[in-house]
Amino acid sequence: MTKEHFDVITVGAGLSGISAGYHLQKLCPGKKYTILESRADIGGTWSLFRYPGIRSDSDMFTLGYSFRPWKEAKAIADGPSILKYVKDTASEFGIDRNIRFEHKVLSASWSDANLLWSVDVEVGPKKEKRTYTTDFLYICSGYYNYEKGFTPNFPGIEKFKGKMIHPQFWPENLDYSGKKVVVIGSGATAVTLVPSMADKAAHITMLQRSPTYITSLPSKDIVADFLRFILPAKLAHHITRIKNILIQIWFFQICKRSPDFAKWLIRARLKMSLPKGYDIDTHFKPNYQPWDQRVCLVPDSDLFKAISKGKASIETDHIETFTPNGIKLKSGKELEADIVVSATGLDLVAMGGMRLKLNGSDVDISKLYTFKGLMLSGIPNFAFCVGYTNASWTLRADLTSTYVARLLNHMETNRYKQCVPLVDESKMEKEPILDLNSGYIQRAIDKFPQRGAKRPWRFHQNYLMDLFDINFVRVNDSNLSFE
């Protein structure tokens, strides 16, 4: 039986996959493409996570697409609103007609003899095996493992009589009204859960081993609202997008170049938001520099308001053991809990967990280098999308998809069948592709490809540099071999 063939196969129908579909349709209208999605829904992260208060910690003028203005009132949007926006985008541009749901990619194998990728897939609940072929493979599956999150081996967990929950698998219709809740963790998920659950819970405690940098922004962008009042929606969106990109870059550079000033600035805002005399040093003074780990954003100071009202509290301590009724800390204090939420991080997986093969041999991608942060050394006709850690994911996704479309057009114009990045490893310094020291990244970073210290092998965390390197530099780079 003849295998179905596509010019391009994209893996993943989340934010990145929908962006890929749009740019392929617009810039490569003659290409036949499909998007393979392992789940039964569009949206990726935003259709997976259902915990209370799920939201973005990036503004929607940068997390939203450059080609479709964000029109809602809140710039810091909740999960359902973001999911609707992604679905509406897919529907408006007809991208959803090219998505094949419940198609889990198991492996992809490149053949030099045929100049094709063979993509092996499991389809539907019965896991029917199917194989597609494609000229070009584009991975837009992000780096979260959708099948499991990360939970440490807590001592004494078997003694606990209450409910233990991981946010990635939130029970439908969980009733926590009047319950004592402990959220373990101090990252973006924890600081979202605590204020969202505070009103219904009897009390909620955020238990952290060490503090995180946390700052607040208004959920509404008054500049954007003014611009939308006086200008056409698309123009207002673009101006606001540029403004927010520059603010993100400015804040990141301040944190890296003048960390003491950044710490002072964050602390000053905390003093304004928390009750007088609150112990900021214990609960909000990390032992690392700003942006060594991701800075958490809370909209409208909701976390600080919950603390000020006495509905929520923070404990900075280590767990000694779980008890039947809660958690005993190393300080000797015991936290009573009916429900414990393990907001302890995500499990990362490279390339959606698929196996890559080159002429029948398995590829260890951890040994490879990233070209412009979107292709892999030695791997033909292949690209992947990874967003920023210090800014909105979609900024990078849009740039990557634009580059892939430009590359495909260049190959077609010159009748090239193969494009592969080539690197001289003897002249290359290795660096991790993701440069945060957060636990969830450090646990998995050895599974991911490396980046080089210099262009074009370096993965910048700077939109303006990438805008130039990806969109305005010629595609026919000397580090790419075309045949």
N, C-alpha and C positions, 0 to 999 in steps of 0.2 A: 504494500500500500504506500502511495506517495505521501511523504510527510509535508504538512502544510508549511509554506515558506513565507517569511516576512522580510522586508528590507531592514526593519529595526524591531527588536523586541525590547520593551522596557519592563522592568520588574518592580512592582510596587505602585499602588494607586493612592498614595498619600499626597501631601503637599508637593513633594518633588515630582512624583509621577504625573500629576495633573499639569504641572508646569512643563514637563517634558512633552506631553501630548500637545499642548498649545503651541510650543515653539516648533515642533516637528510639522504640525499642520500649516503653520504660518510660513515658515522658512523653507520647508522641504515638501511642498504640496504634492509632489509626485511619488513620495515614498509611502509604501504600505507598512503600517506599524500596528502593533498591538501592545496592550499593557496587561501583564499577568499579575493578578492579585491573589494572594494565598487565602485571604479572608472573603467573606460574603458581602463586604461593604467598602465604599470609598472612604478615605479619610485618614488611614493609618493611625497614628497616635491618637487623633481626636475622635476616632470611632472606637478605639480600644479602651481608653481610660474613662471610667464613669464615676470616680469618687467625688464626694461633695466638694463643690467649689472649683472643680477642674477648670483651669484657665491658662492663658498664655502669660509668660512673664516678659514678652516682647510686645511692643505696640503693633497694632494691626496695619498701620500705614507702611511698615517695613516687613511684617510677617505676611501681610497680604501680597497679592501679585501686582507687579508693576503694570500689567495690562488690564486689570480689573479693579477699579477703585473700591475701597472699603467705605461703605455708606452709613454704617450703624453709628449710634451715638457714642458708645464706649470705645476708646482706643485700646484699653486693656480688656480684651473680650473673654467671655466664658467659653468653655469647651463646646457646648451645643451650638453657639453662634458661629464659632470657627468651622465646625463640621458642616453646618448649613452653607456657609460661604464656599467651602471647597466643593461640596456637591453641586451647588448652583453654578459654580464656574464650569465644572465638568459638563453639566447639562447645557448651559448657554452656548458653549463652543463645540458641542457634539463629541466631546472627548469620551464621554461615558459609553458611547456606542462602540468604542474600540477597546473596552476593558473586558477581560475574561476573568470572572470571579471564581474563587475556590480552585485556583491553579497555583499550587505550591511548587516552586522550582527546586528540584533536588540537586541537579548538577548541570553544568554547561561545558561542552568539550569543543575546542577549536581544532580544525583539521587544515593543515597546510596544503594537503592534496586537493581538497575541495574548496578551500578558502571560505569556509562556513563554520558557524557555531551550530552545534546540535544541543538543544535544550530539553532535558528530561524533566517531566512534570507529573505530579500527582493531581488528579482532578476529582473534585467532589468528595462527599462523605465516604464513598466506596474506594477512594484512592486509586481510581483507574489510571494506569500508566499511559502517558502520551509523550510524543517527541515532536518538537517543532525545529525548524532550521531558520537561521537568520544570517544576514550579512554583517550586522552590527548589534552588539549587546550592550544595553545601558541599564545599570543597576541603580534603582531609586528606592531601595528598601530601608534606608536609614541604617542605624546600628543598634536598635533595641531588639532584644529577644522577646517576641510577642508571646512565646509559650511559657516563659517563666521569668519571675523577678528575682532579686537577690535578697535573701534573708539569712543573717548570720546564724550560727549554731548557738542559740541562747542557752545558757546553763539553767537547768531546772524547768525548761519549757513544758515538759510533760506533766508537771504538777499543777499548772495553771488551769483553773476551772472556767474561766471566762472565754470570750471569743478572741481568736488571733486572726488578723486580717492583713493581707498585703494589698496596697492600693491598686495594683495592676489587676487584681481579681476581686473587685468590690462586689459584695453580695447585693443582689437586687432587693430593694425595699428593706434594707437594714434599719431597724428602729433603735436609735441611740438616745431617744428622749429620756431625760432623767438619769442617764447612765454616767458613770465615771470612766473617762476615756484617757488613755495614755498613747501619744503618738511618738514613736521612737524615730529620731532623725531630726535634721536641722536644715535640710535642703529645700528646694523649690516645692516639692510635694508636701512636706511637713508644714511649711509656712502658709500653704494654701489650705490644707485641711483644718488647721487649728481654728482660725477665725470663722471658717464656714460651718464648723460643727458646734461652736461655742454657745450659740443661742439655745439650742435644743438640749445639749448635754448638761448634766448636773455640774460638771466641771471637766475641763480638758487640760492636760499637761503635755507640753512638748519636752521630751526627755532627750537631751543631746550630750554626747561625750565631750564635744568642744563647740564653741560658737561659730557662727557663719556671718559674713558681712551681709547685712540686710538694709535696704533703703526703700523709700516709698515714692510713688509717683501718683498724680491724679489719674483716675480711670478715664476721664474725659480730657481731650486735648483742645484747649480753648482757642489756640491759634488755628488748628484745623477747622474748628466750628466756624470761626470768623471767615476763613478763606472759602469754605464751602458756601457761606452765605453770599459772598460777593463775586465768586468766580465759578465757572463751569466745574462740574464734579471731577473730571479727569485732571484738569490743570491744578485744582486745589489739592488733589491726591498727590500729584507729582511734587509739588512744592513742599507739602508736609512731609513726604517721604524723604526728600533731600535734607530737610531740616533735621529730621530724626536720625538719619544716617550720620550726619555731621556731629550731632550730640552724642551718639553712641561711640563714635570714633574718639571724640574729645575726652569723654569720661574714661574710656579704656586707656588712652595715652596718659592721662593725668595719673591714673592708678599705677601704671607701669613706670612712668618717669618721675613722678613726685608722690610716692606712696604715703609719706607722712602727711602731706596736705590732703590726699584723698581720705585717709583715716580720720583726720580732723573734720573734714566735711561730712562724712557719714555719721560720725559721733555727734556733731552739732545737730543734725537732723533727728537723731535718736533722742537727744535731750529734750527737744521740742515736742516729741511725740509720746514719751513715756512719763509716768508719774514722777513727781519731784522726789529725788533721793533714790530712784530705782538703781539697782546694782548692775550698771552697764558693763563694768569691767568683768564680772563673772559670766554674764549671759550673752554679751554682744561684743566682746573683744577677742577676735580670733588670734591664733598664734602664727598666722601666715600673712603675707601681703595681699592687698586687694587684687583680685583677678588671678591669683595663683589658683584659686578655685572660683567658680562662677558666683557672681554677686546676685543675691536673691532680691527680687522685686515684689513688694506688696502694694496693691492699689489702695489709694485713699487711706493709708495707714491702718488697714483693717486689723492686722495682727496686734498692733500697738493699742488700738482701741479696745480689743477683747481683753488684753492684759490690764489696761487701765480700769475696766469695769469689774475686774475680779472674776470674769468668766473663764479666763485662761491664765496659765502660768508656765514658767520655764524652769526646768531643773537641769543643771549642768553637772553631770556625775557619770559614773560607770555602773553598769549592771553587775551585781554580784550573783544574783540568782532570781529566777521567777519563783513565786510562792503561789499557793492555791488562790489567793485573793489579789495578787498583783505582782509588784516587782520590788525586790529588796536591793538597795543601792550600796555601793562600797562605803559610803559615808555612814551607813547604818539606818538611814531613812528608808521607810517603805511607802511606796505609792500604791494605793488601792486602785483597782481597775476592774470594770466589768468587760471592757473592750480594750484590746491593745492593737494598735495599727503599726505595722512594721514598715515605715517609710524610709527604709534603709538603702534604697538605691535600686538601680536597674542592672540587668545582666546584658552585657554588650555582645554583639555577634557581628562579625565582618561579612559583608556581601550577602546578607540575609541568611547566612549559614549554608549556602550552597557550596558544592565542591566544584572547583575549577580544574579543567584538564587541558593540557596542551599536547596535541598529537598522541593522545592516549595515556599520558603521564600526569599524575596529580601535581598541582601547582601549590607551593607553599607561599601564600601571598605575603606572609610576614617577612620574607626575604627580598621582596620587591620594593621599588621606589615609586613614589607618586609623581607623575608629570603634571604640573600645574594643579596638583591636588585633585585630578579628575580622570587620569589614565594611569595604567600600571606598566612599569618597565618590562619589556619582553612579551607583553600580551597584546595580540593584534585585535583591532576593531572592537575595542572594549572601553567603556567609560563607566564611572560611578559618581554618585552625587553624595557629598557630605557637606552639611551646612556649617555655619560658624558656631563657635562656642561662646563668643563674646558679643554676638549680635544676632539678628533674626536669621533663622534657618533659610528662609525663602530668598533672601538677598543672594546668597551663594547658589541656591538651586536655579534661580533664573539665569545667572551668569553661566553656570555649567551647561544648562540645556541650550542656551544660545550658542555656546562654543561647539557642542556636539552637532548642532544643525549646520554651522559654518563648515565644520570638518567634513561632514557628509557631502555637502555641496561642492567643496574643493575636490574631494575624491571623485565625484561624478563628473565634474567638468574636465578633469585630467585623466579620466578612465582608469583610476587606481582601484584595485580590488582589495588592497591591504594597507593598513597604517599601523605601525608599531613604534612605541617610544623605545629608544636605545640609550643605555646609560653606561658610562665607564666607571664601574664601582671602585676602581683603584683611586679615583680622584674625588670620591664622594664621601662626605661626612654624614653619618646616620643620625637622624633625630626622630622622635616619636611624631606621628602624624597629628595627634591631639596633645596639646602642651599644657593641659591642666593637671594638677596633682590630686584631683578629687578621687575618692576611693573607687567609685564605679568605673572610672577610666583606668586607673592604675591596675585594677584587677584583671583587665582584659587587653591592655595596650600591646602586649607581646603577640596578640593574634592578628594585629593590623599591619598593613604595609608601612614602610618608613618614608620619611621625607628627607630631602637633601638640605644642605645649609644655604644653597644659592639657587637663584632662578635658573631654569624653570622647574626645578625639582623641589622647591620649597613651597609649602602650603601656607600662604599668608593668612593671617586673621585680620585682614584689612580690606574692606570693600573697595576703596578707591584704588588701591594697588592692583587688586584683582580685576577691577573694571578695565584698567589699562592692559594688564597682561593677558586677559582672556578675550576681551571684545575688540581691542584696537591694535593688537600685535598680529602680524600675518600668521595664518594657519600653517604655512609651509615652514615650520621651525626646523632648524638644523638637527635637533634631537629626535625628530620623527623620520622614520624610514617608510617611504611610500613605494609600493610595487604595483 
